[in-house]
Amino acid sequence: MSTLSYDDPEGSGPEIEFAYLSELPSLPALLIDALQQLDGNPEITTLVDKIGQDPPTVVRLLRIANSSFYGMSREIASLREAIVVLGFNCVRDLLVGICFSQMWSRQHNDFDYTKFWHHSMAVADCSRQLANYTGINPDIAFTAGLLHDIGQLVIVFLFPDAVSRIFNAQDARPPSGTQAPIAEKERRLLGFDHAYIGAKAARHWNFPVAIQKAIEQHETMPVAGAVKSLGVLIYSANLLMVDSMPWDDSAVQDREEALRITLDILGVSVDQALLSADAGRRFAERIIAAL
């Protein structure tokens, strides 16, 4: 397999050949089924039969179902029982995370996969919690939150030569708290960021359009008075899950202002946002520990 490589360290870089997206791994059938059922009626029996053909996935789902996070009073011994006890939506959401984590066989020493999935899980659950206050579909919010940074995995897969420079660059945090440093490094080195290429990959994989847009928008601060949307919600959840500085640090005034604007658009209070963020962190810690 060929990969793109960039030698310009300051990089506008060459124009992106998104034909390379055809080299991305295909979505597992289980993941396609899970995504297709976001807006449809669940077909539990069919999904149980399909998951049952992949023993490693069954084992991981049962391990999660029996983790302390869900506090079951008895052992969950079968996949069907796990679905009945946890609910179809929960199992489907977990299935999306498991399938995506299994897709990326290429490992890179300078990319922290555990940290990536922890953040993705935290944003996913925070998004679901926030959605409950907004009228946005919480299941779609969870999936969009889980996949919002998928462009980082695409960059690792397609542009491994650039990854070390992206993740090891000793750049100072930019003055604006509204942009993650990683996105600015990507744009400087590659000419695009993970939100942009992630949206392109999502379209390549035929993700629901709302999720494609949320992936593309999750690093772009909305303007005050913008329309409530899934993209604004994922942007807010992602900002809430930035854990490098505390809320009361004066260095993150811009970040707090960005949150004020986005929470106002969503109609969510600061207290509700903080509760959602706390739930997201706890969810991520316990799910990652069980995987």
N, C-alpha and C positions, 0 to 999 in steps of 0.2 A: 504494500500500500504506500502511495506517495503522500507526503504532507507538505504544507506550505511552510516556508522558512523566511524569516525576516532578518536582514543584516543591518538595517539602518537603525541605530540605537535611539535616534531622536524622532523618529519615524513618522513621516507621513506614510511611508511604506508604499508598496505597489498597490494597485487597485485589487480589491478582493475578488477572487474567482469563486463565486458561491456554487459553481458546479462541484466544488469539493464537498459540498454537503451530501452528495450522493455516496460519499465514502463513509458517512456516519453509519453506525450499527442500526439494523432494522429494529423496530419496536417489537418486543415479544407479543405473541397473540394474547396473552393474559392482560398485558397492559392496554392493548387496543380495546379489548372487551371492557376493561374497567373505565377507560375514558369515554367510550361510546355510551355507557350507562349513566353518565353524569346527569343527562337531561331526560333519560328514559325510565321506564319501570324496571326495577331490579328483577333479574332472573336468577334467583339464588341457586336453584338446582343445576342449571347450566354452568354457572360459575364454579360451583363445588366440583362438578365433574372435571372441568378444565384445570382447576388448581390441583386437583388430585393427581394429575398426570405429571406434576412437578414436585416430587417429594421434598427437595430442599426448601421450596417456598412454603409448603405445608408446615414443615418443622419450624420455620421462622415465625409464621403466623401463630402457631400454637405457643411458641415461647413467649411471644408478646402478649397473647391472651392470658397466659398464666403468670405474667409479671405482676409485681406488687402494685403497679400503676392502676390496674383495673380492679384489684382487691376482691377477686372472686373467692367465695367461701369454699369452693370445691375445685378440683382439678378439671380443666377443660381438656378432654381426651380426643375429640374429633373435630375436623374442620367444620362440619355442619353445625355442631354444638357451639363452636366459636362464633359462627355467623349469627346464630340465634341469640346468643348471650350478648355479644358485642354490638350486633346490628349490622346489616348489610353495608351501610354507608361507611362505618368505621373500618370494616374489613377491606372494602374497596379502596379507601384512602391509604391504608397501610400497604395494600398490594401495589399501588402506584409507586410508593417509596421503595419497596423491596425490589420491584422489577427494574426501576431505574438504577438502583445501586448495583444490581447484578450485571447491567449492560456494559459497564465500562471496565473492560478487562485490562486496558492499558493503564499502568500505574506510572506516576511521575514523582520522583523524590522530593520535588519542591512544591508539591500540591498536597495539602492536608485534607484528605477525603473525609476523615472523621469530623473535623471542624466544619467542613462544607455541609455534610448531612445534618449535623447538629443545628447549624444555622437555618438550613432549609426546613427542617421539622419545626423549629421554633417559629419561623415566619408563617408556616402553614397553619399551625394551631392558633397563633395570634390572629391571623387573617380570619379564621373561622369564628373566633370569639368576637372580633370586631363586626363581622358580617351580621351577627345576631342582633346588633344594635341599629343596623342600617337598612335592612330589607333586602340586602344582596344575598343571593343563594350561598349558604355557608359551605355546601359541598364543593361548589365550583371555586369558592374563595380558598378553601383548604388546598385543592389541587393546584391552583394558580400560585399560591404561596409556596407550596412544595417545589414547584418547577421554576420559580422566578429566576433563579441563578443558573439555570441549565446551560446558559451560554458559557459559563466558566468551564464546564466539562467539555463543551464543544471545542473551546480554545485549547484545552489540554490535549484533546484527541487529535485535532487537526494541525495545531501549531506548537508542538512540544518544544521546539528550539527556542521559542519566545517565552516560555513559561517561567524559566529561571529568572530572566530579567524582570518579568512582571512582578513575581512574588518576592524577589530578593532585593528589589530596588530600595535604596535607603532614602526615599523621598520624605520630606516633611509633610505632615497633614496639611491639606489645603486650607485656606482661611475660611471657606464656606463649609459649614457642618452638614450641608444638604447633599453632598456628593461623596460617595465612598472613594477613598484614594485608589483602590484597585481599578475602578472604571477609568479614572483619569490616566493612570499608567497604561492601561490597555489602549486608550485612544492615542496617546503620545507614541506608543511603540508600534501599534498595528494599524492605526487609522480608524478604528472602530472599537466599541466596547462589548462586553458580554451581553448587555441587554439587547443590542442591535442584532448580533449574530444568533443570540438565543431565540429571538422572535423569528428570524429566518429559518432556524432549525425547526421551530415549532410548526411553522407553515409547511416545511418539507415533510414533517411527520403527520400532517393533517390534524393537528390539535384543534379543539374548538376555537373559533375566532376570538372569543372573549379572552381566552387564556393567552393566545398569541399577543393580543394587544396589551394585556397586563404585564407580560414578560418584557415587552418593548418599552413600556412606560415606567417600570419600577425604579429607575434611576433618574427620572425626570420630574422635577418639582412642578406640581400644577399651580396655575395662577389662582389668586384669590377669587372666589366666586365661580370657579369651574363647576361643571356638572358632576354630581356624584357618579362614580364608576368603579368597576373592579380594579382598574389601573390605579386610581387614587388610593383605594383601600390597600392594595399590595405595597404601594410606595410607603404608606403610613406604617404598615406592619414591619416592613424592612427597616425603616428608620427607628422604630421602637426597639428592634432587636440588635441595633448597633451597641455592642457592650463594652467598647473600649473606654468610654467616659461615663461618669454618673450624670444623672439629670441635673444636679445643682451645680455643675462645673461651669464657670463663666466662659470657658473656651467653647462651649456648645450652644451659645446663644442663638446662632443662626439655625442650628438644628431644632431648637425649641420653637423658634418662629415658624420654621417649615412645618413642624408638627401642629402648631396652633392653626395654621392655615388649612392643612389637610383635614384635621379633626373637625374643624368648623364646616368644611365641605361635606363631610360624612355625617355630621350631626351627632358626633360622639364626644362625650365629656373626657376631660383629662383623667378623672378617676376610672372611668370605664376603659380607657386606653391602657392605664397602668395595670388594671386587673387582667386585661387581655394579654399584655406583655408578660406578666408573671405566670399566667397559665401556659403561655407558649414555651417559656423557659423550662418549666417543670415537665411539660409533655416531652420536649426534646431530650432532656436528661434521662428520663425513664425509658423512652423508646430506644434511644441509642444504646443504652445499657443492656436492653433485652435483645437487640439484634445480634 
